[in-house]
């Protein structure tokens, strides 16, 4: 038996059958602060799965491994979960105390009252002249509300958009907040008697020299479309931005007129006062042939933000360069180039330039990467791998497997204490063996017992330049979930269009061979799925949370079935590419 497999089986046995304590509760933790819930799931294990178990008087049936999962009603405040196990030698109990938040009480009619803690702006806010300020607060319903700025005369009305919620809007001027100050609210009865309060956050209107910042080089950066919203772009280190204000620790980036992004302040290096706003010129384009990949080098005078968008049929790639003007008169093509057919550019909206790279028919984009080069932006367009007409499609292919998590961040933990990091590694090793038997070379992003950050894992992929990349995970429930609301099982995630077909084929393979609930093929804004240089997929094979699925995941036979499902999905994907290369 392989040492890694023996270690996984030993860990499963040690966590389950050899359990020393009669009752172990793994979720929720002692003293946990839970959101406003009416019920919470309780996850753990018992030493004797045949003994009678109850939680707060309701019977719970343990799985044969001793693991149990229950859904228990709770009430607001400090709440006790009493687990009682009837053993042959007597009754044993374990009490777990949690704190359940109260739902916000609905506002009650009465005299004017403002809940200043439920007012916005809640954090300090920096705006530009012409931006919209949208203050709000909660208070007693049915009254007249207004707000005012520190300098401008008069008050501005606020609408009661729902009972007790008052909202307003104002397009700010430079003189509204000559220095940082809170928004001042007033809520009054019809007769005029009222109360006043101020917002927790202060507002400032920015004037004068622009503030320019650059993306830091020590960690990945994600620019969002709004604070807390979805991702918009992923800038390279050194990319320069014109900032346009803040909301707390979130900095607004002006990508183009009317088009903003948001990023955490600590992800940026703020450049000295007087640094001019980014403004690049596209001066040239050059196509360079290469083995396995072609390069398109765009001559740019500055490192400006950009977005890369593959074409719907993977027959083209468009780069939108913000704050850029086109000043190019020529494109240089390499005579030995086999992938790129043509490069075109046009002026886009808001002072941007769109560069489109068209591929030669019927070539398809296998992946892409971008990096700052001396003199501009270098795009690398991966060629599809050259496959043999016969034999295993994996012969000569390179695959990187990512066993998710690691010792310092073990991921989900099952009822008997089995950790996701161990299961992920066991499945990855099964798949590594299968791929090697088919003639593929395989690299893992980490070894058993070792850690690797997300950025380090992505660097392994980019350094190895594989033909396929697969990140292997198993799932968990969030703290507010009802585990019995619907069946839970496997899901497959992709992010880039060139990865969708691989994800679809792996998902179809799971449907054929894994007897668990199908949680569908999914677009997922997940870090490891965002690797763009190669078809990249993230698999959530099963749920660590459920005792019966935890037991499956510790079984070498089931691990092999999951690995085989991934293998067959990858095989189907490569076979489709072989048919494109060798049509009948």
N, C-alpha and C positions, 0 to 999 in steps of 0.2 A: 504494500500500500504506500502511495506517495506520502512524504512527510506532511505536506500541506493539507491533504485530505484527512490524514489521521488527526492532525491538530484541530480541524473543524469538527470532526466527530467527537473528539475528546471534549471540546468546549461545549457542544450540545449536551453531552451526557452530564458534564459537570454542572451545567446550568439547570438541567431538569431532574433526572433521576436521583442525583446526589444532593438535592436541595436540603440544606441543614435546617432552615427555619420552616415551621409548619405552614406559615402563610407569608408570601412576599407580594407586596403591591408595588408595581413598577410605574404605574401612572394612575392617578396624579401623584406628584411628590408631596411629602409632608409640608404643610404650610403654603402650598401653591396658591397663587392668586389667579382665579379663573374669571373670565368675562361673565356677563349677565346671562347665565344659562339656567334652564329649568331641569336639565338632566346632564350627567357627565358619564363618559365611559370609564370603567375601572378595569385595569389590565394587571395581571399578575399570575402567580402560580401557587399551588399547594403541594405539600409533600406526599399526600395520599389522594390520588384522583378519584378513588372510590368513596371517600368520606363525604358526608353532607356538608355543603358550603352554603352560607347565606350572607348577603350584604344588606344591612339595615332591615333584616327580617325577611327579605325576598330570596327564594332559593336560586342558586347559581350552579349550573352543571359544569364541572371542570372537564376539559378534554382529557384523553387518555394519557397525555404527556404531563398532566398536572396543570397546564396552562388554562387560564380562564379569561373571559371577556364579558363584562356585564354593562348594562346601561341603567344608571341609578338616578332617580329623582333627587334633586337638591333644592335648597332654599337659600335665600340671600343671607350674606354675612358669614360668620364662622360656622362651618358645617362639618359634622363628624360622619365618616363612613366606617361603620363597624362591620368588620369581616369576622364571621364565626365559623369555625370548622369543628365538626363532631368527629373526633378521633376515638379509637378503641380505648385509649388510656384516659379519656376525658375531653372536655371542650376547651379549645384554645381560641383566643380572640386577638385581633389586631385592629386598632383604630387609627384611621388616617384623617387628619383635620385639614380642611381647605378653606379658602376664603372666596366666596362667590360675590361678584360685584352686583350691585343693584341696578336695575334698569332706570334710566332717567325718568323721574316722575313727570307726568304730564302737567303742564302749567295749569294752575287753578285761578279762576276769576277772583279778583280782589283789588285792593289798592295798588297803585303803581309799584312795581318791583323789578329791578334789573339784576339778572344773574351775570355779574361781570366776569366770572370765570368761564362762562359759556359765550364769550364775545370774541369777535374777530375784527381786526387782525390779532391773533393770539401770540404771534412772534413779531419781532421787529421786521419792518417792511420798507424796502427801498424801491421807489418808483421813478419813472421819467416823466417830464411834463407831457401831458396828453394821455397818459395811462389811466385806466379806470381803477378807482378805489371802490371796493365792494364791502363795506362794513356790515356787520350783523350782530345781533345779540338776542338772547332769550329773556323773557320776562313775563309778567302777568298779562294775560290776553285782554283784548278789547279796549286798548288805550291808543293814544296818538303818540307816535315816536318820531324823533328827529335826531340828526347828528350835525356836528360842525367841526371845521378844521381850526387849527390854532390861529390863523391869520385872517382868512377871508371872512368878511362880514356876512351875517345872516346864518340861518340854519337850513338844513336840507331834509326833506321829508323821507321817512322810511315806511315801507309797506309791510303790513302783517301778512306774510305769504302763507303761513299756517298758524294755527292757534299758538300764540306766545312766541313766534319767531318773527323778528322784525329785520328787514333787509333794506339797504340803500345802495346808491351808486353815485359816483361823482368822477368826472374827468378832471384830473388834478392839474393845477397850474403851479408854476414855480413858487408863487407867494403863498400857497396853501400851508406849506410846512417849511418855513425858512430854516428851521432846525428841528431835529427829531422830536416828535411829540405824539401822544396818544390821540385817538379819535374820541371825541366827547359826545356821549349819548344823553338824551333826555326822554323820559316816558311820563306822560301827563294824562290826568283825567280830563273829561270835557270841561270841567269847571276851572281847570288851570293848575290844580295842585299836582305836583309831580316829583320825580326823583332824577338824579343825574349819576352817571358813572363814566369811567374811562376804559378804553380797550387795554388789555394786557400788553399788547405790542405797540411800539411807537412807529410812526410813519415819517419818512424823510423823502423829499423830492430832490433828485440828483440834478446838478447842473455843473457846468464847467468841463474840464478835460475828461475825455473818455477813460474808462478803466479797462485795460487789456490783460488777459490772463492766458496761460499756456497749460495744456494738459501735462500733469506730472508723469514722470517716466517710470515710477516704481510699482505701479499696479494698474490693472485694467480699469477703464473708465467707461461708464454707461451714461449717456445723455438721454434724459427722459423728455417726453412731450409736455409734461406738467409735473409738479411735485407729487411723488407717489404714483404717477401714471406709468404707462408702458414705455419701453425703450425706443429711442428714435435713431441714434447712431452711436458708434463705438470709436471715438477718435484715437488716433495714434499718438504716442508720447510726443510732445513738442508742438502739437497743433495749437494754433493761436485763435482766441475768441475775443470778440467785443462783448463785454458784459453789459447788462441792461437792468441791474437792480438785484434785489435779494428778497427772500421770504424766509426769515430765520437763518438756518445754515444752508439753504438752497440758493444757488446763484442762477439768475436768468441769463442765458446766452442769446445774443441777437445773431442768428444765423443769416437771416435775410429780412428785409422789411416785412413785418407782419408774420414772421416765422421764427419762433423762439424755441429754445431747449432749456432744460434745467439739470443742474449737477450739484453735488455736494461741494461746499467750499474747500474742504480739505483735499479734494482731488485736483485742485488747481494751484498753480504758482502765479501770484499776481505780480505783473511786471511793473517797472518803475513808472512813476507819474510822468506823463508826457509821451509815453510810448504810443505811436500812431496806431489806429485801428488796422486790423489785417485787411490787406487789399492786394490780391495777387494778379499776375498776368500769365495766361497760358501762352507760352512762346513757341512751343514745338511739340511734336509727337513722333516717337520712333518705335517701330516694331522690330523686336530682336528675337530670332528663332533660338530655340534651345531644346535640349533633350528632355522630353516629358512635359515641358511647359514652355509657353511663349511669354515674352515680356512686352508690355507697352509702357514706354517711359514718357511721362508727360512733363515737359519743361515748365516748372512753376517758379515764380519769384518769391513765394512765401508758403508756409505750411498752413493752409486754410482748411476748415472743416469740409468734409465731403461725405456723400452717401453713395454706396454701390448697389445697383439693382440689376440682377440677372433678368434676361428676357423670359417671357412666359414659356417659350419652347427651348430655352437654354441655348439659343442660337446667337445670342448677343449679350453684351454687358454694358450698362450705362453708368457713368460716374458723374454725379452732380457735384460740381465744385462751387461752394458758396463764396461770396465776396471775391469773385474772379471776373476778369475781362479777357476776352479772346484777342490775342495779338500774334497768332501763329499764321504763317504763310505756307507751311509745307508739312508733309508727313513723309518720313523715310521708312520704306518697307524692306525687310530682309528678303533677298531673292530665294532663300532656302526655307522660308516660313511655310508651314503646312496647316496652321490652325486659323490664323487671322486673315479674313478676306479684305476688310476695309476699316478705317478709322474715320469717323466724322465728328464734328462738333457744331454746336449752335448756341446762341445766347439764350439763356433760360430766364425765368422770372426772377425779379428781385436782385438783379446784379449777379447772377450765377451763370456758369457755363456747363452745358451737358455734353460729355464726350461719350460716344457710343462706339463700341468695338463689335463689329459683325464677324461671325465665324464662317468659314467655308462650309458650304453644304456638302454632306449631311453631318458635319462635325457638331458635337455637343460639348458644352462646358462641363468639365468634371469637378472643378473647384477653382477658387481664386483666392489670392492674397494681396495685400497692399502694404507698402512700407515707404517711408521717406528715404529718398536717395539723394545723393549730392546733386543738386540741380533740379529736384522735383519729386514727383510721385511715381513709384514703380509699381505697376500692376503685373502680377504673375497669373497667367491663365493656364490651368492644368489641362493637359491632354488626357483623353481617356486612355487607360493602359492598353497596350497591344496584347491581345489575347490570341492564344493558339486556336487553330481551326478545330482541333479535336483534343481529347483528353480533359483532365480536370481544369476548370476555369480558375482554380486557385493556384495552379502551378506557376511559380515565379512571382506571385502576387505578395504584396506587403500589407499587413494589417496591424493596426494598433488597437489594443483593448484597454479600456479604462475601468478597473474595479473600483467603483465609487466608494468614497469615504476613506477612513484610515484610523489608526489607533487613537489619535487625539480628537477625532470627530467621527465616532463609530456609526452615525446615522441612526436608523430606527432600531429599537430593541424589542424583541418579541416577549411574549408572556413568561417564558422560562428563562429569559436572559440571553438568548442567542442574538448576536449583533449583526446588523446588516453588513458591516464591513467584512466580516468573515465569510458570510454567504456570497457576497459579491465576488470576493476573491476566489472562492471555490468554483463558482460558475465560470469565471474568466479562465481558470486553469483547465477546466473541462473543455472549453471552447478552444483554448490555445492548442491542446493536444489534438483535437479534431482537425483544426486548420493545418497544423504541421503535417498530419497524415495525408492531407490533400495536396501538399507541396507548397504551402504558403510559409512565409517567414513572419513571425509574430513578435511584437514588442508590447509589454505591459507598462502602463504609466507609473505603477508602483509595485513593489514586492511585498510579500506578507510581512506584517509588522512594521512597515515603513509608512511614513506620511508623505503626501505631496499636495501642495496647494493647487487650486484650480488653474492659476497662471502657469505653474510648473507642468501640470498635465498638458495644457495647451502647447507649451513649448516643446514637449516630447513629440507631439503630433507634427508640429511644424518642422522640427529637426529631422524626424524620420521620413517625412514626405511619403506616407503610406498611400495605398490605393483605396482603403476603406478604414473608417474609424467607428468604434462602437463603445459607448459608455454604458456600463452594466450597473443597475440599481434594483432595489426592492423597496416597496412603498410603505407609507405610514399614514395614519389618520391625524388630522389636526385636532386640537383640543376641544373644539366645539362640535365635532362631527357626531352624528348618530350612526354607530357602526352597523346598525341593522335596517337603515332606511332603504338601502338597495344593495345588490350584490357587488362586491369589490373583487378585482382580479388584476389582469395585466393591461398595460397601455404602452404605446410606442410614440416617441416624440421626435419631431424634426423641426428645424428652423429655416434653413435656406431652401429655395426651390430645387436645387440640384440634389438635395438629400431626400426629397419627398418620396421618390420611387423606391429607394432602398428601404425607407421606413414602412411604406405600404406593403412591400413584399415580406418584410420581417413580421409585420402585424398579421398578414394573411397566414403565414406559417404558424404563428402562435395560435390562431383560431383553429387551425387543423389539428394541432397536436397537444395543446395545453388545455386541460379540462377545468378552466377557471372562467369567471365572468369576464366578458370582453368590455373593457373601458375605452375602446376605440383608438383609432389613429388620431394623433393630436399635433397641431402646431404648438410648440412650447418655447417660450422665451427663456431658455435655460442655458447657462454658460457653456457647458460642454456640447450642447447641440448647436451652438453658434460658431463652432470651428468651421471656417469657410473654405479652407484649402482642399478639402476632400469631402466626399459624401459622408455625413456625420449623423449618427442616430443615437438617441438615449432610450434605453429600454427599462421600464419598471415591470419586473417579471411577476411579482406577487406581493402580498401584504404581510409584513412581519407582525402586524397587529393581531391577526386572527390565529388562534392556537392551531387549527388544522392546517393553515397555510405555513405557519412557522415550522410545523413538523415536516411538511413537504420539502421546505427549503433546506432542511438539514439532511435530507435523503440524497445520497450520491446518485441514485437512479433518477430522481426528479431533476437534480442539477444537470444531469446529462441530457434529459429531455428538453430543458430550457436551452442549453447550449446548442443542441441539435436544431431546435427551432430557429435560433439566430443564424446558425450555419446555413440552413436551407433557404432562409430569406436572402442572405448574401449570395448564395449560389444562384438563385433565381435572378437577382439583380445583374450579376455578371454574365449570366447566360443571355439575358436580353441585350446586353452590350455586345456580346459575341455575335448575335444575330444581326445587329446593325453593321458590324464590321464585315461579316461574311453572309450577305443576303443570298438566298437561294436563287 
